[in-house]
């Protein structure tokens, strides 16, 4: 074995002479476990965390790289193990879908979305609104003061799929329904800065001109009906009538703010959906329910 003594001014060994795969196994087998070992024994006592015996920690740390070698060079075994892991994960994800009937009890105070609200919800999903907005008020003081009552599980009964969101670049929308007039939502979609100065939300001017497809809405309502949403009657016949009836109400509301539009615009459908959010839950909780 050649021993290189590095003296001041000596450049050290040539990196090209080192084996290309020597660093990673060394880090995995010794450096990372050693750092974890010292960190555990240095910081854990400060937080009152019980410690394992040093021998047990060292055995667990050295077992990780040894277990990795079971898969190296064994393509068939690795493929089999990976398949088993994916199947287990798939079962964990799929089984709850078939046990939905054993979930929260049916409640009469939660009602299905109307066809126009379904159309607005589809637009909400299409435009990716769930990326920046959540629909879940957590039982935390700051959120209760800002948004209102925390969300109950029953309120999501007819949400397929849920629009819980994963972050809040914008505010939570779970209790948005009825908070602002229809004209506010119209202007907010046209130019968010006109209603919320400093907002980073983009404008959605095309919603003011694009029209909804009644046949597409009927297909969405029929799909929801097939998975258990209690729509009654012939969906194809009732959807156009319901769309126009509710849409005309919003058009009349906008007309009071000197805004002219028609019932079949996408902005009208989106307003209907946003004005529906959290209304059932708010009415039920304000009447003394949910205690």
C-alpha positions as CSV (number, residue, x, y, z in Angstrom):
1,X,0.0,0.0,0.0
2,X,1.3,3.4,-1.0
3,X,1.2,6.1,1.8
4,X,1.1,9.7,0.7
5,X,2.3,12.2,3.3
6,X,0.9,15.7,2.6
7,X,3.1,18.5,3.6
8,X,2.5,22.2,3.5
9,X,2.4,23.3,-0.1
10,X,1.8,19.8,-1.4
11,X,-1.2,19.6,-3.7
12,X,-2.3,16.3,-2.4
13,X,-3.3,13.2,-4.3
14,X,-4.6,13.5,-7.8
15,X,-8.4,13.2,-7.7
16,X,-8.3,11.3,-11.0
17,X,-6.3,8.6,-9.4
18,X,-9.1,7.8,-6.9
19,X,-11.7,5.2,-7.7
20,X,-14.8,6.9,-9.0
21,X,-17.2,5.0,-6.7
22,X,-15.1,5.1,-3.5
23,X,-16.7,8.2,-2.0
24,X,-20.4,7.3,-1.9
25,X,-20.1,3.9,-0.2
26,X,-17.7,5.4,2.4
27,X,-20.2,8.2,3.2
28,X,-23.1,5.8,3.3
29,X,-21.3,3.2,5.5
30,X,-19.4,5.3,8.0
31,X,-19.7,9.1,7.7
32,X,-23.5,9.5,7.7
33,X,-24.0,7.0,10.6
34,X,-21.2,8.6,12.6
35,X,-22.7,12.1,12.2
36,X,-26.2,10.7,13.1
37,X,-24.8,8.9,16.1
38,X,-23.1,12.0,17.5
39,X,-26.0,14.3,16.7
40,X,-28.4,12.0,18.5
41,X,-26.3,11.8,21.7
42,X,-25.6,15.5,21.6
43,X,-29.1,16.9,21.0
44,X,-31.6,14.2,22.2
45,X,-31.0,14.7,25.9
46,X,-31.8,18.4,25.5
47,X,-35.3,17.6,24.4
48,X,-35.8,14.7,26.8
49,X,-35.7,12.0,24.1
50,X,-34.7,8.6,25.5
51,X,-31.7,7.2,23.9
52,X,-30.9,3.7,22.6
53,X,-27.8,1.9,23.8
54,X,-24.7,2.9,21.7
55,X,-24.3,-0.7,20.5
56,X,-27.9,-0.8,19.2
57,X,-27.5,2.5,17.3
58,X,-24.2,1.4,15.8
59,X,-25.7,-2.0,14.8
60,X,-28.7,-0.2,13.1
61,X,-26.4,2.3,11.3
62,X,-24.2,-0.4,9.9
63,X,-27.1,-2.6,8.9
64,X,-28.4,0.0,6.4
65,X,-25.5,-0.3,3.9
66,X,-25.4,-4.1,4.4
67,X,-29.1,-4.4,3.5
68,X,-28.5,-2.3,0.4
69,X,-26.1,-4.9,-0.8
70,X,-28.9,-7.5,-0.9
71,X,-30.3,-5.7,-4.0
72,X,-27.0,-5.0,-5.8
73,X,-26.5,-7.1,-8.9
74,X,-29.8,-9.0,-8.4
75,X,-32.2,-7.4,-10.9
76,X,-34.8,-10.1,-10.6
77,X,-34.9,-9.9,-6.8
78,X,-35.0,-6.1,-6.8
79,X,-37.8,-6.1,-9.4
80,X,-39.8,-8.6,-7.2
81,X,-39.2,-6.5,-4.0
82,X,-40.2,-3.3,-5.8
83,X,-43.4,-4.9,-7.1
84,X,-44.4,-6.1,-3.7
85,X,-43.7,-2.6,-2.2
86,X,-45.8,-0.9,-5.0
87,X,-48.7,-3.4,-4.4
88,X,-48.7,-2.8,-0.7
89,X,-48.8,1.0,-1.3
90,X,-51.5,0.6,-3.9
91,X,-53.7,-1.5,-1.6
92,X,-53.3,1.1,1.2
93,X,-54.5,3.8,-1.3
94,X,-57.3,1.9,-2.9
95,X,-59.0,0.1,-0.1
96,X,-60.4,3.2,1.5
97,X,-62.2,4.1,-1.7
98,X,-64.4,1.0,-1.4
99,X,-65.2,1.7,2.3
100,X,-66.6,5.2,1.9
101,X,-70.0,4.0,2.9
102,X,-68.6,3.3,6.4
103,X,-67.5,6.9,6.8
104,X,-69.4,9.8,8.5
105,X,-73.1,9.4,8.9
106,X,-75.4,11.0,6.3
107,X,-76.4,14.5,7.2
108,X,-79.4,16.4,5.9
109,X,-77.8,19.8,6.3
110,X,-75.3,19.2,3.5
111,X,-76.8,19.5,0.0
112,X,-75.4,18.7,-3.4
113,X,-74.0,21.3,-5.7
114,X,-76.4,22.7,-8.3
115,X,-75.6,22.2,-12.0
116,X,-74.3,25.8,-12.3
117,X,-72.1,25.3,-9.2
118,X,-70.8,22.0,-10.6
119,X,-69.8,24.0,-13.8
120,X,-68.1,26.6,-11.6
121,X,-66.3,23.9,-9.7
122,X,-65.0,22.3,-12.9
123,X,-63.7,25.8,-13.9
124,X,-62.1,26.2,-10.5
125,X,-60.2,22.9,-11.0
126,X,-59.3,23.6,-14.6
127,X,-57.7,26.9,-13.7
128,X,-55.7,25.4,-10.9
129,X,-57.2,27.5,-8.2
130,X,-56.5,24.7,-5.6
131,X,-52.8,25.3,-6.1
132,X,-52.9,28.6,-4.3
133,X,-56.0,28.3,-2.2
134,X,-57.1,25.7,0.4
135,X,-60.6,24.8,1.5
136,X,-60.0,23.6,5.1
137,X,-60.2,25.8,8.2
138,X,-58.2,24.1,10.9
139,X,-59.1,24.3,14.6
140,X,-56.5,26.9,15.4
141,X,-57.1,30.3,17.0
142,X,-55.6,32.4,14.2
143,X,-57.7,30.6,11.6
144,X,-60.9,30.7,13.6
145,X,-60.5,34.5,14.0
146,X,-59.8,35.0,10.3
147,X,-62.0,32.5,8.5
148,X,-64.7,31.4,11.0
149,X,-65.7,27.9,12.3
150,X,-63.3,25.1,11.6
151,X,-64.4,22.6,8.9
152,X,-66.4,19.5,9.7
153,X,-65.9,16.3,7.8
154,X,-69.5,16.2,6.7
155,X,-69.1,19.3,4.6
156,X,-67.0,17.4,2.1
157,X,-69.7,14.8,1.5
158,X,-70.4,15.9,-2.1
159,X,-66.9,17.0,-3.0
160,X,-65.5,14.6,-5.6
161,X,-62.6,15.1,-5.5
162,X,-61.9,17.2,-2.5
163,X,-60.3,20.6,-3.0
164,X,-58.4,20.8,0.3
165,X,-55.3,22.3,-1.4
166,X,-51.8,22.0,0.0
167,X,-50.7,25.6,0.6
168,X,-52.0,29.1,0.9
169,X,-50.5,31.6,-1.4
170,X,-54.0,33.1,-1.3
171,X,-56.5,32.9,1.6
172,X,-58.5,29.8,2.5
173,X,-61.9,29.7,0.7
174,X,-63.8,27.2,2.9
175,X,-66.1,30.0,4.3
176,X,-66.0,32.3,1.3
177,X,-69.7,31.9,0.3
178,X,-71.6,35.1,1.0
179,X,-68.6,37.0,2.3
180,X,-68.5,39.3,-0.8
181,X,-71.1,40.4,-3.3
182,X,-71.2,38.9,-6.8
183,X,-69.8,42.0,-8.3
184,X,-66.7,41.7,-6.1
185,X,-65.9,38.3,-7.5
186,X,-66.5,39.5,-11.0
187,X,-64.0,42.4,-10.6
188,X,-61.6,40.2,-8.7
189,X,-61.4,37.7,-11.6
190,X,-61.0,40.5,-14.1
191,X,-58.3,42.4,-12.1
192,X,-57.4,41.0,-8.6
193,X,-55.5,44.2,-7.8
194,X,-58.7,46.2,-8.1
195,X,-60.3,44.5,-5.1
196,X,-57.2,43.3,-3.2
197,X,-54.3,45.7,-3.6
198,X,-50.9,44.0,-3.7
199,X,-52.4,40.6,-4.7
200,X,-50.1,38.3,-6.7
201,X,-53.1,36.5,-8.2
202,X,-53.2,36.5,-12.0
203,X,-56.1,37.9,-14.0
204,X,-58.6,35.7,-15.7
205,X,-60.2,37.9,-18.3
206,X,-61.2,35.0,-20.6
207,X,-63.8,33.9,-18.0
208,X,-65.8,37.0,-18.8
209,X,-66.2,36.1,-22.5
210,X,-66.1,32.2,-22.6
211,X,-69.4,30.3,-22.4
212,X,-70.1,27.1,-20.6
213,X,-71.1,23.9,-22.5
214,X,-74.4,22.7,-21.2
215,X,-73.7,19.2,-22.5
216,X,-70.4,19.1,-20.7
217,X,-72.1,20.2,-17.5
218,X,-74.8,17.5,-17.9
219,X,-72.0,14.9,-18.3
220,X,-70.4,16.1,-15.0
221,X,-73.7,16.0,-13.2
222,X,-74.5,12.5,-14.5
223,X,-71.0,11.3,-13.4
224,X,-71.6,12.6,-9.9
225,X,-75.0,11.0,-9.9
226,X,-73.5,7.6,-10.7
227,X,-71.1,7.8,-7.8
228,X,-73.8,8.6,-5.3
229,X,-74.8,12.2,-5.4
230,X,-78.6,12.3,-5.0
231,X,-79.7,14.1,-8.1
232,X,-83.3,13.3,-8.9
233,X,-84.8,13.1,-12.4
234,X,-83.4,13.2,-15.9
235,X,-80.2,15.1,-15.7
236,X,-80.0,15.9,-19.4
237,X,-83.5,17.5,-19.3
238,X,-83.1,19.4,-16.0
239,X,-79.5,20.7,-16.3
240,X,-80.1,23.4,-19.0
241,X,-83.2,24.7,-17.1
242,X,-81.4,24.9,-13.8
243,X,-78.3,26.5,-15.3
244,X,-80.3,29.3,-16.8
245,X,-82.5,29.8,-13.7
246,X,-79.6,30.2,-11.3
247,X,-77.5,32.1,-13.8
248,X,-80.2,34.7,-14.3
249,X,-80.2,35.4,-10.6
250,X,-76.5,36.2,-10.7
251,X,-76.9,38.3,-13.8
252,X,-79.5,40.4,-12.1
253,X,-77.2,40.8,-9.1
254,X,-74.4,42.0,-11.3
255,X,-76.7,44.4,-13.1
256,X,-77.2,46.3,-9.8
257,X,-73.5,47.1,-9.9
258,X,-73.7,48.2,-13.6
259,X,-72.1,45.0,-14.9
260,X,-73.7,43.4,-18.0
261,X,-73.2,39.8,-18.8
262,X,-75.2,36.7,-19.7
263,X,-76.1,33.6,-17.7
264,X,-74.0,31.2,-19.7
265,X,-70.6,32.9,-19.1
266,X,-68.0,31.0,-17.2
267,X,-67.5,33.9,-14.8
268,X,-71.2,33.4,-13.7
269,X,-70.7,29.7,-13.1
270,X,-67.5,30.4,-11.1
271,X,-69.3,33.0,-9.0
272,X,-72.1,30.5,-8.2
273,X,-69.5,28.0,-7.0
274,X,-67.5,30.5,-4.9
275,X,-70.7,31.9,-3.3
276,X,-71.7,28.3,-2.3
277,X,-68.5,27.5,-0.4
278,X,-69.1,26.9,3.3
279,X,-72.7,28.0,3.3
280,X,-74.2,24.7,4.4
281,X,-71.7,24.4,7.3
282,X,-72.1,28.0,8.4
283,X,-75.9,27.8,8.5
284,X,-75.8,24.5,10.4
285,X,-73.2,25.7,12.9
286,X,-74.8,29.1,13.5
287,X,-78.0,27.3,14.4
288,X,-76.3,25.4,17.2
289,X,-75.3,22.2,15.4
290,X,-72.0,20.5,15.5
291,X,-71.4,20.9,19.2
